[in-house]
Amino acid sequence: MKIEQIYTGCLAQGAYYIVSENEAVVIDPLREVQPYIDRAEKDGVKIKYVFETHFHADFVSGHIDLANASGASIVYGPNAQTAFTAHVAQDGEEFKVGKVTFKVLHTPGHTMESSCYLLKDENGKEVALFTGDTLFIGDVGRPDLAQKGNITQDDLAGFLYDSLRNKVMTLPDDITVYPAHGAGSACGKNMSKETSDTLGHQKEVNYALRANMTKAEFIKEVTTGLMPPPAYFPQNVMMNKQGYDNISEVVKRGTQALSPEAFEAAANESDALLLDTRDAQTFAAGFVPNSINIGIDGSFAPWVGALIPDVRQTLLLITDPGREEEVVTRLARVGYDHAIGYLKGGFEAWKSAGMETDHITSISADELAEIKAKHPGAKIADVRKKSEYLSEHIKDAVNAPLDFVNESMLLIDKNEPVYVHCAGGYRSMIFASILKARGYDNLVDVKGGFKTIKESGKFEVTDYVCPSTLL
């Protein structure tokens, strides 16, 4: 038996590939499925099942494409309703794969169909639990995503409490817990950077698994600090339930090379959003007017999902040359399937063609300190999450979280310079580019963000308070 965790940092997501003898399963696969197919061919095994722990909200799973390509059966837990052929398992149902067995444990709470898959070795010993979003390392799944009708987040939290106590915590302490996400995912609050652990250790350190915790205490702690989920979450759920275009079709459509003239024409003739995925400081130095910057070398897909409300939005791409397919693929991971082409030759080709360009001023922390010394009333906008801001911030900075940019822009005065920073410079450029495209010409980015601001020692910073949530 072989268990392999395939972790994708951009989504903080763990998929799993498990082999026994000449059969394999894949749990919660990513949208691009060729790597799983290649792995199975290399190992000389047949993918028998695609196990889904629930209908994912933060990414589009590759279950349909993988099943079509491999002949595997898609398996969901009880209550799942799909528009495609899938096996909806009963609680306790078992599936043989080679010499090992997977047992379905229905664990509603994060969603109503949420289920864990308990792996037993050839001797019947329980060795691993694939928990999806039911149990994370250091946390549990948020209980507010599946509210429907009369079912509230408190109801879901109560279901989750029962699932954990009756189905998970009764298992042997030495089994390994393999969750669907780690730190950085919006599916929980305080997830660890670790991506697996023993159940026994989690019982000792995970706040939600305290042995003496009442259901009322659990509900209060799990729901405290929850922020509204990103707008794309329900749209990804529907894609995972109803189906989607084959990934190869999406990539072909999105990687059409457009000359600067054709790119400009497409921008003028459509409602396409111009998405520039280059490094923040490279973008700042020069970009196609009205484009927004979300750098590919960061938490790209989650920020696209948080800031572009409709997954059906038409996109035109400006990328580093050679990274066009990577960008289209990573967009598709979160359901943004409607890229219609990219700027051939990148921004340099645009500039060489004599097209109009724009830029955003970016200064160092030392330069900001000099400005503040001369103009004590200079406005500073901190675009980090509220929890980060409350933990530690420049004393006179206003919190304008990027997560809620439409509300945050109301805090920005168009008539005077505003100096924008985040933690390290990635989010502040996104914020500045969005407002620039909306006619705000007064934003100045602070390179290196709060890290360099604090290290400079030239600003009055609030006392550090350990954040209670990462949302």
C-alpha positions as CSV (number, residue, x, y, z in Angstrom):
1,M,0.0,0.0,0.0
2,K,1.2,3.5,-0.8
3,I,-0.4,6.8,0.3
4,E,0.7,10.0,-1.4
5,Q,-0.4,13.4,-0.5
6,I,-0.4,15.8,-3.5
7,Y,-0.4,19.3,-2.0
8,T,-1.0,22.5,-3.9
9,G,0.2,25.5,-2.1
10,C,-1.7,28.1,-4.0
11,L,-5.0,26.6,-2.9
12,A,-3.6,25.1,0.4
13,Q,-5.3,21.9,-0.9
14,G,-4.4,18.3,-0.4
15,A,-5.4,15.6,-2.9
16,Y,-4.5,12.0,-2.3
17,Y,-3.4,9.1,-4.4
18,I,-3.5,5.6,-2.8
19,V,-2.4,2.4,-4.4
20,S,-2.9,-1.2,-3.3
21,E,-1.7,-4.0,-5.6
22,N,-2.9,-3.1,-9.1
23,E,-5.7,-0.6,-8.1
24,A,-5.7,3.0,-7.0
25,V,-8.0,5.7,-5.7
26,V,-7.8,9.5,-5.9
27,I,-9.4,11.6,-3.2
28,D,-10.5,15.2,-3.9
29,P,-8.5,15.6,-7.2
30,L,-7.6,19.0,-8.7
31,R,-9.2,20.2,-11.9
32,E,-6.2,19.2,-14.1
33,V,-6.2,15.4,-14.0
34,Q,-3.5,14.3,-16.4
35,P,-0.9,14.1,-13.6
36,Y,-3.1,11.4,-11.8
37,I,-3.5,9.5,-15.1
38,D,0.2,9.6,-15.8
39,R,1.0,8.4,-12.3
40,A,-1.4,5.5,-12.6
41,E,0.1,4.5,-15.9
42,K,3.6,4.7,-14.5
43,D,2.6,2.5,-11.6
44,G,0.8,0.1,-13.9
45,V,-2.4,0.4,-11.9
46,K,-6.1,1.2,-12.6
47,I,-7.8,4.1,-10.9
48,K,-10.9,2.3,-9.5
49,Y,-12.6,5.2,-7.5
50,V,-12.6,8.9,-7.3
51,F,-13.6,9.7,-3.7
52,E,-15.1,13.1,-3.0
53,T,-15.3,14.2,0.6
54,H,-18.0,16.8,-0.2
55,F,-19.0,19.4,-2.8
56,H,-16.0,21.7,-2.6
57,A,-16.6,25.5,-2.5
58,D,-13.1,26.8,-2.9
59,F,-12.0,24.9,-6.0
60,V,-13.4,22.9,-8.9
61,S,-12.5,19.3,-8.5
62,G,-11.4,17.1,-11.4
63,H,-13.7,14.2,-10.5
64,I,-15.7,14.3,-13.8
65,D,-12.8,14.5,-16.2
66,L,-10.8,11.9,-14.2
67,A,-13.7,9.5,-14.2
68,N,-14.2,9.9,-17.9
69,A,-10.6,9.4,-18.7
70,S,-9.9,6.5,-16.4
71,G,-13.2,4.7,-16.1
72,A,-13.2,5.2,-12.3
73,S,-16.5,5.5,-10.4
74,I,-17.1,8.8,-8.6
75,V,-18.2,8.3,-5.0
76,Y,-19.9,10.8,-2.6
77,G,-21.2,10.4,0.8
78,P,-24.9,10.3,1.8
79,N,-27.2,13.2,0.8
80,A,-25.2,14.1,-2.3
81,Q,-27.2,15.0,-5.4
82,T,-25.3,15.3,-8.7
83,A,-26.2,16.0,-12.4
84,F,-23.7,13.3,-13.5
85,T,-23.4,9.6,-12.8
86,A,-22.0,9.0,-9.3
87,H,-22.3,6.5,-6.5
88,V,-23.9,8.0,-3.4
89,A,-22.6,5.8,-0.6
90,Q,-24.4,4.8,2.6
91,D,-22.9,5.6,6.0
92,G,-20.6,2.7,6.8
93,E,-20.4,1.4,3.2
94,E,-17.0,-0.2,2.3
95,F,-15.0,-0.2,-0.9
96,K,-12.3,-2.7,-1.7
97,V,-9.2,-1.4,-3.5
98,G,-6.5,-4.1,-4.0
99,K,-6.0,-5.5,-0.5
100,V,-7.2,-2.5,1.4
101,T,-10.6,-1.2,2.4
102,F,-12.1,2.3,2.5
103,K,-15.1,2.8,4.8
104,V,-17.4,5.8,4.4
105,L,-18.1,7.8,7.6
106,H,-20.8,10.3,7.1
107,T,-19.8,13.4,9.0
108,P,-22.2,16.3,8.3
109,G,-21.5,19.7,9.6
110,H,-19.2,21.5,7.1
111,T,-21.8,20.5,4.5
112,M,-24.6,18.0,4.8
113,E,-23.0,15.4,2.5
114,S,-19.5,15.7,4.1
115,S,-17.9,12.4,4.6
116,C,-14.6,11.0,5.8
117,Y,-12.9,7.9,4.3
118,L,-11.4,5.5,6.8
119,L,-8.6,3.4,5.3
120,K,-8.0,-0.2,6.7
121,D,-4.9,-2.2,5.7
122,E,-5.0,-5.8,4.4
123,N,-5.2,-7.0,8.0
124,G,-8.2,-4.8,8.8
125,K,-6.2,-2.3,10.9
126,E,-7.5,1.3,10.7
127,V,-4.5,3.3,9.6
128,A,-5.6,6.6,8.1
129,L,-8.6,8.9,7.9
130,F,-9.1,11.3,4.9
131,T,-11.2,14.0,6.5
132,G,-11.9,16.5,3.8
133,D,-13.1,19.7,5.4
134,T,-14.6,17.9,8.5
135,L,-11.3,18.0,10.5
136,F,-8.2,20.0,9.7
137,I,-4.9,20.0,11.5
138,G,-5.5,22.5,14.3
139,D,-9.1,23.3,13.2
140,V,-12.4,22.1,11.8
141,G,-14.3,23.1,8.7
142,R,-16.4,26.3,8.8
143,P,-20.1,25.5,9.3
144,D,-21.6,28.4,7.4
145,L,-21.3,27.4,3.8
146,A,-24.3,25.0,3.6
147,Q,-26.9,27.1,5.3
148,K,-30.2,26.4,3.5
149,G,-33.8,26.8,4.3
150,N,-34.2,26.4,8.1
151,I,-30.7,25.1,8.6
152,T,-28.5,27.7,10.2
153,Q,-24.7,27.9,10.8
154,D,-25.4,27.0,14.5
155,D,-27.3,23.9,13.3
156,L,-24.4,22.9,11.1
157,A,-21.9,23.5,13.9
158,G,-24.0,21.2,16.1
159,F,-24.0,18.5,13.4
160,L,-20.3,18.9,13.1
161,Y,-19.9,18.5,16.9
162,D,-21.8,15.3,16.8
163,S,-19.9,14.0,13.8
164,L,-16.5,14.6,15.4
165,R,-17.5,13.1,18.8
166,N,-19.4,10.1,17.4
167,K,-17.5,9.2,14.2
168,V,-14.0,10.6,14.4
169,M,-12.9,10.9,18.0
170,T,-13.8,7.3,18.7
171,L,-11.2,6.1,16.2
172,P,-7.7,4.8,17.4
173,D,-5.3,7.6,18.4
174,D,-2.6,6.3,16.2
175,I,-4.4,6.7,12.9
176,T,-3.1,9.5,10.6
177,V,-5.4,12.3,9.8
178,Y,-5.1,13.6,6.2
179,P,-7.3,16.7,5.6
180,A,-8.2,18.5,2.4
181,H,-6.7,21.8,3.4
182,G,-4.0,23.5,5.4
183,A,-3.1,27.1,6.5
184,G,-4.1,29.7,3.9
185,S,-7.5,28.2,3.0
186,A,-10.7,30.1,3.6
187,C,-12.4,26.9,4.6
188,G,-11.3,27.2,8.3
189,K,-10.0,29.8,10.7
190,N,-6.8,28.5,12.4
191,M,-5.4,25.7,10.3
192,S,-1.9,24.6,11.0
193,K,0.9,24.7,8.4
194,E,1.3,20.9,9.0
195,T,-0.7,18.9,6.5
196,S,-1.1,15.6,8.5
197,D,-1.0,14.4,12.1
198,T,-2.1,11.6,14.3
199,L,-5.6,11.8,15.7
200,G,-4.2,11.4,19.2
201,H,-2.1,14.5,18.9
202,Q,-5.0,16.5,17.4
203,K,-7.1,15.5,20.5
204,E,-4.4,17.1,22.6
205,V,-3.9,20.4,20.6
206,N,-6.9,21.0,18.4
207,Y,-9.3,23.4,20.3
208,A,-12.3,21.8,18.6
209,L,-11.5,18.3,19.9
210,R,-11.3,19.2,23.7
211,A,-12.7,16.2,25.5
212,N,-14.6,18.3,28.0
213,M,-16.1,20.7,25.5
214,T,-19.9,21.0,25.5
215,K,-21.9,21.3,22.2
216,A,-22.8,24.9,23.1
217,E,-19.1,25.8,23.7
218,F,-18.2,24.1,20.4
219,I,-20.8,26.1,18.5
220,K,-19.7,29.4,20.0
221,E,-16.0,28.8,19.4
222,V,-16.3,27.4,15.8
223,T,-18.6,30.3,14.7
224,T,-16.7,33.1,16.4
225,G,-14.6,35.1,14.0
226,L,-16.1,33.8,10.8
227,M,-16.1,36.3,8.0
228,P,-18.3,36.1,4.9
229,P,-17.0,33.5,2.4
230,P,-15.7,34.6,-1.0
231,A,-18.4,35.2,-3.6
232,Y,-17.1,32.5,-5.9
233,F,-17.7,29.7,-3.3
234,P,-21.4,28.9,-4.2
235,Q,-20.5,29.1,-7.9
236,N,-17.8,26.5,-7.5
237,V,-20.2,24.3,-5.5
238,M,-22.7,24.4,-8.4
239,M,-19.9,23.5,-10.9
240,N,-18.9,20.5,-8.8
241,K,-22.5,19.4,-8.6
242,Q,-23.5,20.0,-12.2
243,G,-20.4,19.6,-14.3
244,Y,-18.1,21.8,-16.3
245,D,-16.1,22.1,-19.6
246,N,-13.2,19.7,-20.1
247,I,-10.0,21.3,-18.9
248,S,-8.3,20.8,-22.3
249,E,-11.1,22.9,-23.9
250,V,-10.7,25.6,-21.3
251,V,-6.9,25.8,-21.8
252,K,-7.2,25.9,-25.6
253,R,-9.7,28.7,-25.4
254,G,-7.6,30.7,-23.0
255,T,-4.2,30.4,-24.7
256,Q,-5.1,32.1,-27.9
257,A,-2.2,34.5,-28.7
258,L,-3.3,38.0,-29.5
259,S,-1.1,40.7,-31.0
260,P,-1.2,44.1,-29.2
261,E,-3.7,45.4,-31.8
262,A,-5.9,42.3,-31.6
263,F,-5.7,42.4,-27.8
264,E,-6.7,46.1,-27.8
265,A,-9.6,45.3,-30.1
266,A,-10.8,42.4,-28.0
267,A,-10.7,44.6,-24.9
268,N,-12.7,47.3,-26.7
269,E,-15.2,45.0,-28.2
270,S,-16.0,42.9,-25.1
271,D,-16.6,43.3,-21.4
272,A,-13.4,41.4,-20.7
273,L,-11.5,42.2,-17.5
274,L,-7.7,42.7,-18.2
275,L,-5.8,40.5,-15.7
276,D,-2.1,41.1,-15.4
277,T,-0.4,38.2,-13.5
278,R,3.2,39.5,-13.4
279,D,5.1,40.4,-10.2
280,A,3.8,43.4,-8.3
281,Q,6.8,45.7,-8.7
282,T,7.1,44.7,-12.4
283,F,3.5,45.6,-12.9
284,A,3.9,48.9,-11.0
285,A,6.6,50.0,-13.4
286,G,4.3,49.8,-16.4
287,F,1.1,48.1,-17.4
288,V,-1.8,48.1,-19.9
289,P,-4.2,50.8,-18.8
290,N,-7.2,49.5,-16.7
291,S,-5.7,46.1,-16.1
292,I,-5.6,44.7,-12.5
293,N,-2.7,42.9,-11.0
294,I,-3.0,39.5,-9.3
295,G,0.5,38.0,-9.3
296,I,0.8,34.3,-10.4
297,D,3.5,33.8,-7.8
298,G,1.3,34.3,-4.8
299,S,-2.1,33.1,-3.6
300,F,-3.3,33.6,-7.1
301,A,-6.4,31.5,-7.4
302,P,-8.0,32.4,-4.0
303,W,-7.5,36.1,-4.7
304,V,-9.0,35.8,-8.2
305,G,-12.0,34.0,-6.5
306,A,-12.3,36.6,-3.8
307,L,-12.1,39.7,-6.1
308,I,-13.8,38.7,-9.4
309,P,-17.4,38.0,-8.3
310,D,-18.6,36.0,-11.3
311,V,-16.7,32.9,-12.5
312,R,-18.3,33.6,-16.0
313,Q,-16.4,36.8,-16.3
314,T,-14.5,37.1,-19.6
315,L,-10.8,37.6,-19.1
316,L,-7.9,38.8,-21.2
317,L,-4.5,37.9,-19.8
318,I,-1.2,39.7,-19.6
319,T,1.4,37.2,-18.3
320,D,5.2,36.6,-18.2
321,P,6.0,35.1,-21.6
322,G,5.8,31.3,-21.4
323,R,3.4,31.2,-18.4
324,E,0.1,31.6,-20.3
325,E,-1.0,27.9,-19.9
326,E,-0.1,27.9,-16.2
327,V,-2.3,31.0,-15.7
328,V,-5.3,29.6,-17.6
329,T,-5.0,26.3,-15.7
330,R,-4.8,27.9,-12.3
331,L,-7.8,30.1,-13.2
332,A,-9.7,26.9,-14.1
333,R,-8.9,25.4,-10.7
334,V,-11.4,27.9,-9.2
335,G,-13.9,27.9,-12.0
336,Y,-12.8,30.8,-14.1
337,D,-13.1,29.1,-17.5
338,H,-13.7,32.2,-19.7
339,A,-10.2,33.5,-20.6
340,I,-10.4,34.3,-24.3
341,G,-6.7,35.0,-25.0
342,Y,-3.4,36.5,-23.9
343,L,-1.2,39.4,-25.0
344,K,1.4,37.8,-27.3
345,G,4.9,38.9,-26.2
346,G,3.6,40.3,-23.0
347,F,3.7,43.9,-21.8
348,E,7.0,44.5,-23.7
349,A,5.3,43.8,-27.0
350,W,2.5,46.2,-26.0
351,K,5.0,48.9,-25.2
352,S,7.0,48.3,-28.4
353,A,3.9,48.7,-30.4
354,G,3.6,52.2,-29.1
355,M,0.4,51.6,-27.1
356,E,-0.6,53.7,-24.2
357,T,0.8,52.6,-20.8
358,D,0.2,53.3,-17.1
359,H,2.1,52.9,-13.9
360,I,1.7,53.0,-10.1
361,T,4.2,54.8,-7.9
362,S,5.9,52.5,-5.3
363,I,8.0,53.8,-2.5
364,S,10.1,52.2,0.3
365,A,9.3,52.3,4.0
366,D,12.1,54.8,4.6
367,E,10.6,57.1,1.9
368,L,7.2,56.8,3.6
369,A,8.8,57.7,7.0
370,E,10.3,60.9,5.4
371,I,6.9,61.8,4.0
372,K,5.3,61.3,7.4
373,A,7.9,63.4,9.1
374,K,7.1,66.3,6.7
375,H,3.4,65.6,6.6
376,P,2.2,64.0,9.8
377,G,-1.3,63.8,8.5
378,A,-0.4,61.7,5.5
379,K,-3.0,59.0,5.0
380,I,-2.0,55.3,5.3
381,A,-4.3,52.5,4.3
382,D,-3.6,49.0,5.6
383,V,-5.2,46.5,3.3
384,R,-4.5,43.4,5.3
385,K,-7.3,41.3,6.8
386,K,-9.0,42.8,9.9
387,S,-7.5,40.1,12.1
388,E,-4.0,41.0,10.9
389,Y,-4.7,44.7,11.5
390,L,-6.0,44.1,15.0
391,S,-3.0,42.1,15.8
392,E,-0.5,44.9,15.0
393,H,-0.6,48.0,12.9
394,I,0.7,51.6,12.4
395,K,-1.2,53.6,14.9
396,D,-2.8,56.1,12.6
397,A,-3.4,53.7,9.6
398,V,-7.0,53.0,8.5
399,N,-7.9,49.3,7.9
400,A,-9.2,48.9,4.3
401,P,-9.1,45.1,3.8
402,L,-8.6,43.9,0.2
403,D,-11.0,41.1,0.9
404,F,-13.8,43.7,0.8
405,V,-12.4,46.1,-1.7
406,N,-15.8,47.6,-2.7
407,E,-16.5,48.7,0.9
408,S,-12.8,49.5,1.6
409,M,-12.6,51.9,-1.4
410,L,-15.2,54.1,0.4
411,L,-12.5,54.8,3.0
412,I,-10.1,56.2,0.4
413,D,-10.1,60.0,-0.3
414,K,-9.6,60.6,-4.0
415,N,-8.4,64.1,-3.4
416,E,-5.1,63.5,-1.6
417,P,-2.3,60.9,-1.7
418,V,-3.0,57.6,0.2
419,Y,-0.1,55.3,1.0
420,V,-1.1,51.7,0.7
421,H,0.5,48.6,2.3
422,C,-0.2,45.0,3.1
423,A,2.0,42.4,4.8
424,G,4.6,42.0,2.1
425,G,3.6,44.0,-1.0
426,Y,1.4,41.4,-2.9
427,R,-2.0,42.5,-1.8
428,S,-1.3,46.3,-1.8
429,M,-0.6,46.2,-5.5
430,I,-3.8,44.3,-6.2
431,F,-5.7,46.9,-4.2
432,A,-4.0,49.9,-5.9
433,S,-4.5,48.4,-9.4
434,I,-8.2,47.8,-8.8
435,L,-8.8,51.4,-7.6
436,K,-6.5,52.8,-10.4
437,A,-8.8,51.1,-12.9
438,R,-11.7,52.8,-11.2
439,G,-10.2,56.2,-11.5
440,Y,-8.2,56.6,-8.3
441,D,-5.0,58.2,-9.3
442,N,-3.7,59.1,-5.8
443,L,-2.6,55.7,-4.5
444,V,1.1,55.1,-3.6
445,D,2.2,51.5,-2.9
446,V,4.6,50.8,-0.1
447,K,7.2,48.1,-1.2
448,G,7.7,45.3,1.2
449,G,4.6,46.1,3.2
450,F,4.2,46.0,7.0
451,K,7.3,43.8,7.3
452,T,9.6,46.5,6.1
453,I,7.6,49.3,7.9
454,K,8.1,47.5,11.2
455,E,11.7,46.6,10.6
456,S,12.5,50.3,9.8
457,G,11.8,51.3,13.4
458,K,10.5,54.6,12.1
459,F,6.8,54.2,12.8
460,E,4.7,54.0,15.9
461,V,3.2,50.5,15.9
462,T,0.5,49.1,18.3
463,D,1.4,46.4,20.8
464,Y,1.3,42.9,19.3
465,V,-1.9,40.8,20.1
466,C,-2.0,37.2,19.0
467,P,-4.8,36.9,16.4
468,S,-7.8,34.7,17.3
469,T,-8.7,34.0,13.7
470,L,-7.0,34.0,10.3
471,L,-10.1,35.1,8.5
